[in-house]
Amino acid sequence: MTKSNNQELSQEQREELLKTLHDRFEKNRNRHEELEWSNVLVKLVANPEKLSSLYEMEKTEGEPDVVGYDRETDEYIFYDCSAESPKGRRSVCYDQEALESRKKHKPENSAINMATDMGIELLTEEQYRELQKLGNFDLKTSSWIQTPADIRERGGALFCDSRYGHVFVYHNGAESYYAARGFRGSLRV
C-alpha cells in the first residue's frame, strides 16, 4: 500500500514512538509470546516509512502492537489493539465513493481514504477474528473491515464488533457513519 502523506518523523517523535511500542510489546507478551523485541526493533529502524505509519496509528489512538510474524515474508504484523475502535478514526463512512454519494451531513473522511493516507490496510474479517483471540476489543464500538467487491458494488460495506462473547459481522450502507464506528488497521514491517 502506498502512503500518500509520507511524513518523516523527528528524532524525538521516533524515540518516543519506539519507547511506546516497546513498552506495549512488553506489557502484552500474550500477543507475541515467541517474538523478541530486538528483532522487531531492527525491522522498524530499517523501515522509516513503516515507522511513520505506526506513528499515525498511534496518533489516532489505535495502540498498534505486534500480533504475529510471517516467516515466509520475514515481516512482523501489527494491528491496532486499542480496546475500542480508535477514537481518531471514528465517524467515517467506508470509502471515497460512499463519501461522494452523501448529499447532506457528510462525514469528514472515509475509512479507506484514511487508511491509505496512513499507509495501512483495514483488517479483513479473518484478521479481526484473530485479533479477538488476543483480548476483548470493540465491546462498545464497531470497526469497518475490508469488504468483498460484490458487496461493495451493491452499495454495502461490512463491519464487526464483539458482543456476548462472540464476533459479529454486519452490513450497512457504505455511506453510513456513526460516532461509535471507526476502523482498525494492519501493517507489515
SULCORWO-V852862 format. One record per residue. SS is DSSP state (helix for helix, strand for strand, loop for the rest). Layout:
ss:SS
ss:SS
This chain:
ss:loop
ss:loop
ss:loop
ss:loop
ss:loop
ss:loop
ss:loop
ss:loop
ss:loop
ss:loop
ss:helix
ss:helix
ss:helix
ss:helix
ss:helix
ss:helix
ss:helix
ss:helix
ss:helix
ss:helix
ss:helix
ss:helix
ss:helix
ss:helix
ss:helix
ss:helix
ss:helix
ss:loop
ss:helix
ss:helix
ss:helix
ss:loop
ss:loop
ss:loop
ss:loop
ss:loop
ss:helix
ss:helix
ss:helix
ss:helix
ss:helix
ss:helix
ss:helix
ss:helix
ss:helix
ss:helix
ss:loop
ss:helix
ss:helix
ss:helix
ss:helix
ss:helix
ss:helix
ss:helix
ss:helix
ss:helix
ss:helix
ss:helix
ss:helix
ss:loop
ss:loop
ss:loop
ss:loop
ss:strand
ss:strand
ss:strand
ss:strand
ss:strand
ss:strand
ss:strand
ss:loop
ss:loop
ss:loop
ss:loop
ss:strand
ss:strand
ss:strand
ss:strand
ss:strand
ss:strand
ss:loop
ss:loop
ss:loop
ss:loop
ss:loop
ss:loop
ss:helix
ss:helix
ss:helix
ss:loop
ss:loop
ss:loop
ss:strand
ss:loop
ss:loop
ss:helix
ss:helix
ss:helix
ss:helix
ss:helix
ss:helix
ss:loop
ss:loop
ss:loop
ss:loop
ss:loop
ss:loop
ss:loop
ss:loop
ss:strand
ss:helix
ss:helix
ss:helix
ss:helix
ss:helix
ss:helix
ss:helix
ss:helix
ss:loop
ss:loop
ss:strand
ss:strand
ss:loop
ss:loop
ss:helix
ss:helix
ss:helix
ss:helix
ss:helix
ss:helix
ss:helix
ss:helix
ss:loop
ss:loop
ss:loop
ss:loop
ss:loop
ss:loop
ss:loop
ss:loop
ss:loop
ss:strand
ss:strand
ss:strand
ss:loop
ss:loop
ss:loop
ss:loop
ss:helix
ss:helix
ss:helix
ss:helix
ss:helix
ss:loop
ss:loop
ss:strand
ss:strand
ss:strand
ss:strand
ss:strand
ss:strand
ss:strand
ss:strand
ss:loop
ss:loop
ss:strand
ss:strand
ss:strand
ss:strand
ss:strand
ss:strand
ss:strand
ss:strand
ss:loop
ss:loop
ss:loop
ss:loop
ss:loop
ss:loop
ss:loop
ss:strand
ss:strand
ss:strand
ss:loop
ss:strand
ss:strand
ss:strand
ss:strand
ss:loop
